[in-house]
């Protein structure tokens, strides 16, 4: 076992650690939520990771995204995260795709099998397409809802999409899924905190704090690791 996983293996038994090492996980979207989710998986010993994001790092990303530093501005998020993850676990099997997930790229991204899909996409139509795709293919997925314009990281919960409330993005996702005949069966991380509306000309912009989306991302990683490692079993 890798030395960096010694503390993890005190809480997850050998069989669980082997399952984590054999697992193939894909993280789609490497922003404030997805970058923390990807790193949480890497530090837990996931053996096969696919990272998907076409965006390049901007200065405005530095307050909340792991790959974003002044030294990495202009670089691809997926490449910077890949280098970071390889420095955490040099033996990880990494697949890096500088793509935006949408209906046109879905087949290229899902041309191999995955044990779990983490959706950290901002675009509502693409998020809906991904959820529908995973349900049709029988792929386990956890999806992130809104994290912007919030202050309290302790308000995040993981539940089925049908049980969400307060979050405007979750409301839109529920509506769009219902139109497709999907009522539930999708675990999501969402916040019970009502998002703030910024005043005046700022009302259309999305504010963010470093610790809010990061908490959502780590919660997603924890959900996946606990289930693959069978630390927490489904009821």
C-alpha positions as a Markdown table, in Angstrom:
| # | Residue | x | y | z |
|---|---|---|---|---|
| 1 | Unk | 0.0 | 0.0 | 0.0 |
| 2 | Unk | 1.2 | 3.5 | -0.8 |
| 3 | Unk | 2.6 | 5.3 | 2.3 |
| 4 | Unk | 0.3 | 8.3 | 1.8 |
| 5 | Unk | -2.7 | 6.1 | 2.3 |
| 6 | Unk | -1.7 | 4.7 | 5.7 |
| 7 | Unk | -4.1 | 7.0 | 7.6 |
| 8 | Unk | -6.9 | 6.2 | 5.2 |
| 9 | Unk | -6.4 | 2.5 | 5.6 |
| 10 | Unk | -7.0 | 2.9 | 9.4 |
| 11 | Unk | -10.7 | 3.7 | 8.6 |
| 12 | Unk | -11.2 | 1.6 | 5.4 |
| 13 | Unk | -10.3 | -2.1 | 5.5 |
| 14 | Unk | -8.1 | -3.8 | 2.9 |
| 15 | Unk | -11.0 | -5.0 | 0.8 |
| 16 | Unk | -12.3 | -1.4 | 0.7 |
| 17 | Unk | -8.9 | 0.0 | -0.2 |
| 18 | Unk | -8.6 | -2.5 | -3.0 |
| 19 | Unk | -12.0 | -1.5 | -4.3 |
| 20 | Unk | -11.0 | 2.2 | -4.3 |
| 21 | Unk | -7.8 | 1.3 | -6.1 |
| 22 | Unk | -9.7 | -0.6 | -8.8 |
| 23 | Unk | -12.4 | 2.0 | -9.2 |
| 24 | Unk | -12.7 | 4.2 | -12.3 |
| 25 | Unk | -14.3 | 7.6 | -11.5 |
| 26 | Unk | -15.0 | 10.5 | -13.8 |
| 27 | Unk | -15.3 | 14.1 | -12.6 |
| 28 | Unk | -16.9 | 16.4 | -15.1 |
| 29 | Unk | -16.3 | 20.1 | -14.4 |
| 30 | Unk | -13.2 | 21.2 | -12.5 |
| 31 | Unk | -14.3 | 24.5 | -11.0 |
| 32 | Unk | -14.9 | 25.4 | -7.4 |
| 33 | Unk | -16.8 | 22.2 | -6.7 |
| 34 | Unk | -15.3 | 19.7 | -9.1 |
| 35 | Unk | -11.6 | 20.5 | -8.4 |
| 36 | Unk | -12.1 | 19.7 | -4.7 |
| 37 | Unk | -14.1 | 16.6 | -5.6 |
| 38 | Unk | -11.3 | 15.4 | -7.8 |
| 39 | Unk | -8.6 | 16.0 | -5.2 |
| 40 | Unk | -10.6 | 14.3 | -2.5 |
| 41 | Unk | -10.8 | 11.2 | -4.7 |
| 42 | Unk | -7.1 | 11.3 | -5.5 |
| 43 | Unk | -6.1 | 11.6 | -1.8 |
| 44 | Unk | -8.4 | 8.7 | -1.0 |
| 45 | Unk | -6.6 | 6.3 | -3.3 |
| 46 | Unk | -9.0 | 6.1 | -6.3 |
| 47 | Unk | -6.9 | 4.2 | -8.8 |
| 48 | Unk | -8.4 | 5.4 | -12.1 |
| 49 | Unk | -9.6 | 9.0 | -12.6 |
| 50 | Unk | -10.9 | 10.8 | -15.7 |
| 51 | Unk | -10.9 | 14.7 | -15.5 |
| 52 | Unk | -13.1 | 16.6 | -17.9 |
| 53 | Unk | -13.0 | 20.4 | -18.4 |
| 54 | Unk | -12.2 | 22.6 | -21.4 |
| 55 | Unk | -11.8 | 25.9 | -19.6 |
| 56 | Unk | -8.5 | 27.8 | -19.0 |
| 57 | Unk | -7.7 | 29.3 | -15.7 |
| 58 | Unk | -8.6 | 33.0 | -15.1 |
| 59 | Unk | -7.6 | 35.3 | -12.3 |
| 60 | Unk | -11.2 | 35.4 | -11.1 |
| 61 | Unk | -10.9 | 31.6 | -10.4 |
| 62 | Unk | -8.2 | 32.0 | -7.8 |
| 63 | Unk | -10.5 | 32.6 | -4.8 |
| 64 | Unk | -12.2 | 29.1 | -5.0 |
| 65 | Unk | -10.6 | 26.7 | -7.5 |
| 66 | Unk | -7.7 | 24.4 | -6.6 |
| 67 | Unk | -5.9 | 24.6 | -10.0 |
| 68 | Unk | -6.1 | 28.4 | -10.0 |
| 69 | Unk | -2.9 | 30.2 | -9.0 |
| 70 | Unk | -1.3 | 33.3 | -10.4 |
| 71 | Unk | 1.3 | 31.0 | -11.9 |
| 72 | Unk | -1.3 | 28.9 | -13.7 |
| 73 | Unk | -3.4 | 31.7 | -15.3 |
| 74 | Unk | -4.1 | 30.8 | -18.9 |
| 75 | Unk | -3.4 | 27.1 | -18.5 |
| 76 | Unk | -6.1 | 24.3 | -18.9 |
| 77 | Unk | -7.8 | 23.4 | -15.7 |
| 78 | Unk | -7.7 | 19.7 | -16.5 |
| 79 | Unk | -4.0 | 19.7 | -17.2 |
| 80 | Unk | -3.1 | 21.6 | -14.0 |
| 81 | Unk | -5.3 | 19.4 | -11.9 |
| 82 | Unk | -3.8 | 16.3 | -13.5 |
| 83 | Unk | -0.3 | 17.5 | -12.6 |
| 84 | Unk | -1.4 | 18.2 | -9.0 |
| 85 | Unk | -3.1 | 14.7 | -8.7 |
| 86 | Unk | 0.0 | 13.0 | -10.1 |
| 87 | Unk | 2.0 | 14.7 | -7.4 |
| 88 | Unk | -0.4 | 13.3 | -4.8 |
| 89 | Unk | -0.4 | 9.8 | -6.3 |
| 90 | Unk | 2.2 | 9.1 | -8.9 |
| 91 | Unk | 0.7 | 5.7 | -9.6 |
| 92 | Unk | -2.8 | 6.9 | -10.4 |
| 93 | Unk | -4.2 | 6.1 | -13.9 |
| 94 | Unk | -5.3 | 9.5 | -15.2 |
| 95 | Unk | -7.3 | 10.3 | -18.3 |
| 96 | Unk | -7.5 | 14.0 | -19.1 |
| 97 | Unk | -10.0 | 15.4 | -21.5 |
| 98 | Unk | -10.0 | 19.1 | -22.5 |
| 99 | Unk | -13.7 | 18.9 | -23.5 |
| 100 | Unk | -17.0 | 20.5 | -22.5 |
| 101 | Unk | -19.6 | 17.9 | -21.7 |
| 102 | Unk | -22.6 | 18.2 | -24.0 |
| 103 | Unk | -24.7 | 16.1 | -26.3 |
| 104 | Unk | -22.0 | 16.3 | -29.0 |
| 105 | Unk | -19.1 | 15.1 | -26.8 |
| 106 | Unk | -20.9 | 12.6 | -24.6 |
| 107 | Unk | -20.0 | 9.6 | -26.7 |
| 108 | Unk | -16.3 | 10.6 | -26.8 |
| 109 | Unk | -16.2 | 11.1 | -23.0 |
| 110 | Unk | -18.2 | 7.9 | -22.3 |
| 111 | Unk | -16.3 | 5.6 | -24.6 |
| 112 | Unk | -15.2 | 3.6 | -21.6 |
| 113 | Unk | -16.9 | 2.4 | -18.5 |
| 114 | Unk | -16.9 | 4.2 | -15.1 |
| 115 | Unk | -17.9 | 3.0 | -11.6 |
| 116 | Unk | -19.1 | 6.5 | -10.6 |
| 117 | Unk | -19.8 | 9.9 | -12.3 |
| 118 | Unk | -19.4 | 13.2 | -10.5 |
| 119 | Unk | -21.3 | 16.0 | -12.1 |
| 120 | Unk | -19.9 | 19.4 | -11.4 |
| 121 | Unk | -21.3 | 21.1 | -14.5 |
| 122 | Unk | -22.7 | 24.7 | -14.4 |
| 123 | Unk | -24.8 | 24.6 | -17.6 |
| 124 | Unk | -28.3 | 23.4 | -16.9 |
| 125 | Unk | -29.0 | 21.8 | -20.3 |
| 126 | Unk | -25.7 | 19.9 | -20.1 |
| 127 | Unk | -26.3 | 18.8 | -16.5 |
| 128 | Unk | -29.7 | 17.4 | -17.5 |
| 129 | Unk | -28.3 | 15.6 | -20.5 |
| 130 | Unk | -25.6 | 14.0 | -18.3 |
| 131 | Unk | -28.0 | 12.9 | -15.6 |
| 132 | Unk | -30.3 | 11.4 | -18.2 |
| 133 | Unk | -27.4 | 9.7 | -19.9 |
| 134 | Unk | -26.2 | 8.1 | -16.7 |
| 135 | Unk | -29.7 | 6.9 | -15.7 |
| 136 | Unk | -30.2 | 5.4 | -19.1 |
| 137 | Unk | -26.8 | 3.6 | -19.0 |
| 138 | Unk | -27.2 | 2.5 | -15.3 |
| 139 | Unk | -24.2 | 4.6 | -14.2 |
| 140 | Unk | -24.1 | 5.8 | -10.6 |
| 141 | Unk | -24.0 | 9.6 | -10.5 |
| 142 | Unk | -23.9 | 12.3 | -7.9 |
| 143 | Unk | -24.7 | 15.8 | -9.1 |
| 144 | Unk | -23.9 | 19.2 | -7.6 |
| 145 | Unk | -26.5 | 21.9 | -7.4 |
| 146 | Unk | -25.9 | 25.6 | -6.7 |
| 147 | Unk | -23.1 | 26.9 | -4.6 |
| 148 | Unk | -22.8 | 30.6 | -5.6 |
| 149 | Unk | -24.0 | 33.6 | -3.5 |
| 150 | Unk | -23.8 | 31.6 | -0.3 |
| 151 | Unk | -21.9 | 32.0 | 3.0 |
| 152 | Unk | -22.5 | 28.9 | 5.1 |
| 153 | Unk | -20.6 | 25.7 | 4.1 |
| 154 | Unk | -22.5 | 23.8 | 6.8 |
| 155 | Unk | -25.8 | 24.1 | 5.0 |
| 156 | Unk | -24.9 | 21.4 | 2.4 |
| 157 | Unk | -26.8 | 18.1 | 2.4 |
| 158 | Unk | -26.8 | 15.1 | 0.2 |
| 159 | Unk | -30.2 | 13.7 | -0.7 |
| 160 | Unk | -32.3 | 12.6 | -3.6 |
| 161 | Unk | -33.1 | 15.4 | -6.1 |
| 162 | Unk | -36.8 | 14.9 | -5.3 |
| 163 | Unk | -36.2 | 15.9 | -1.7 |
| 164 | Unk | -34.3 | 19.2 | -2.4 |
| 165 | Unk | -35.7 | 22.6 | -1.6 |
| 166 | Unk | -34.6 | 26.2 | -1.3 |
| 167 | Unk | -31.9 | 25.9 | -4.0 |
| 168 | Unk | -33.0 | 27.6 | -7.3 |
| 169 | Unk | -30.8 | 25.3 | -9.4 |
| 170 | Unk | -32.2 | 22.2 | -7.8 |
| 171 | Unk | -35.7 | 23.5 | -8.5 |
| 172 | Unk | -34.8 | 23.9 | -12.2 |
| 173 | Unk | -33.2 | 20.5 | -12.3 |
| 174 | Unk | -36.3 | 18.9 | -10.7 |
| 175 | Unk | -38.5 | 20.6 | -13.3 |
| 176 | Unk | -36.4 | 19.6 | -16.3 |
| 177 | Unk | -36.1 | 16.0 | -15.1 |
| 178 | Unk | -39.9 | 15.8 | -14.5 |
| 179 | Unk | -40.5 | 16.7 | -18.1 |
| 180 | Unk | -38.3 | 13.7 | -19.0 |
| 181 | Unk | -40.3 | 11.5 | -16.7 |
| 182 | Unk | -37.6 | 11.4 | -14.0 |
| 183 | Unk | -38.9 | 12.1 | -10.6 |
| 184 | Unk | -36.1 | 10.9 | -8.4 |
| 185 | Unk | -33.2 | 8.4 | -8.2 |
| 186 | Unk | -30.5 | 11.0 | -8.5 |
| 187 | Unk | -28.3 | 11.8 | -5.4 |
| 188 | Unk | -27.3 | 15.5 | -5.3 |
| 189 | Unk | -25.4 | 17.8 | -3.0 |
| 190 | Unk | -27.4 | 21.0 | -2.4 |
| 191 | Unk | -27.5 | 23.9 | 0.1 |
| 192 | Unk | -30.4 | 24.7 | 2.3 |
| 193 | Unk | -29.1 | 28.3 | 2.5 |
| 194 | Unk | -31.1 | 30.7 | 0.4 |
| 195 | Unk | -28.7 | 32.4 | -2.0 |
| 196 | Unk | -28.1 | 36.1 | -1.6 |
| 197 | Unk | -29.2 | 38.5 | -4.3 |
| 198 | Unk | -26.5 | 41.1 | -5.0 |
| 199 | Unk | -27.7 | 44.7 | -5.2 |
| 200 | Unk | -28.2 | 46.9 | -8.3 |
| 201 | Unk | -26.1 | 46.2 | -11.3 |
| 202 | Unk | -24.5 | 43.3 | -9.6 |
| 203 | Unk | -27.7 | 41.3 | -9.4 |
| 204 | Unk | -26.9 | 39.2 | -12.4 |
| 205 | Unk | -23.4 | 38.2 | -11.2 |
| 206 | Unk | -22.5 | 35.2 | -9.0 |
| 207 | Unk | -20.4 | 35.8 | -5.9 |
| 208 | Unk | -18.4 | 33.0 | -4.3 |
| 209 | Unk | -16.4 | 32.2 | -1.2 |
| 210 | Unk | -13.5 | 29.7 | -1.1 |
| 211 | Unk | -14.9 | 27.4 | 1.5 |
| 212 | Unk | -18.5 | 27.0 | 0.1 |
| 213 | Unk | -18.0 | 25.3 | -3.2 |
| 214 | Unk | -15.0 | 23.4 | -1.9 |
| 215 | Unk | -17.2 | 21.9 | 0.9 |
| 216 | Unk | -19.7 | 20.7 | -1.7 |
| 217 | Unk | -16.9 | 19.1 | -3.7 |
| 218 | Unk | -15.4 | 17.3 | -0.8 |
| 219 | Unk | -18.9 | 16.1 | 0.2 |
| 220 | Unk | -19.3 | 14.5 | -3.2 |
| 221 | Unk | -15.9 | 12.8 | -3.0 |
| 222 | Unk | -16.9 | 11.5 | 0.5 |
| 223 | Unk | -20.2 | 10.1 | -0.8 |
| 224 | Unk | -18.4 | 8.2 | -3.6 |
| 225 | Unk | -15.5 | 7.0 | -1.5 |
| 226 | Unk | -17.8 | 5.8 | 1.3 |
| 227 | Unk | -19.9 | 3.8 | -1.0 |
| 228 | Unk | -17.1 | 2.3 | -3.1 |
| 229 | Unk | -15.2 | 1.4 | 0.0 |
| 230 | Unk | -18.5 | 0.2 | 1.5 |
| 231 | Unk | -17.9 | 2.3 | 4.6 |
| 232 | Unk | -21.6 | 3.4 | 4.3 |
| 233 | Unk | -24.0 | 1.0 | 2.8 |
| 234 | Unk | -27.2 | 1.9 | 1.0 |
| 235 | Unk | -30.4 | 1.2 | 3.0 |
